[in-house]
Each structure stands twice: as structure tokens, then as C-alpha cells.
Amino acid sequence: MNYIVNEKLNENPLYVRYLRENSHWYKLLNRNPEKINDMINEMKVRYQMRPSDKITNIMDTASLVSKIWSATKE
């Protein structure tokens, strides 16, 4: 594997975890090191790490808190 790709993967344990769970990326990254960003984007979708996912999680949490709050007032 390309040294730069290897360093990029080792800087975040989630990258290594995703690579181990989806081993087909080993072959793709060995042949095309420029696909590292594609793998990282796919990992963010899978682990729900995109900004839109974070906003959705915050909104869901706020909704849950408001429902609990209104239920305890009754």
C-alpha cells in the first residue's frame, strides 16, 4: 500500500476499523491510492458522521427531551 495512504489511514482509528470491515478497499487502495477520499466518504455515510447526520441526531434528541418534559408535566 502507498506510504501516504497508509499514513492517512493510521491517523484515525475509524479508518482502520472501516478498512477491516470492508476488506475490498485494500485492493482498491493498492491499485488506486487516489480513492482514499472515496473510502473516507463511504465510511462517513456508514458511520453517520456527516454534518447532516449530526444535525438529525441533535434534532431527534431535542424532540425526545421535549416529549419527556411534556409527559412529566402531565
C-alpha positions, 0 to 999 in steps of 0.5 A: 500500500502507498506510504501516504495512504497508509499514513492517512489511514493510521491517523484515525482509528475509524479508518482502520476499523472501516478498512477491516470491515470492508476488506475490498478497499485494500485492493482498491487502495493498492491499485488506486491510492487516489480513492482514499477520499472515496473510502473516507466518504463511504465510511462517513455515510456508514458511520453517520458522521456527516454534518447532516447526520449530526444535525438529525441526531441533535434534532431527534434528541431535542424532540425526545427531551421535549416529549419527556418534559411534556409527559412529566408535566402531565 
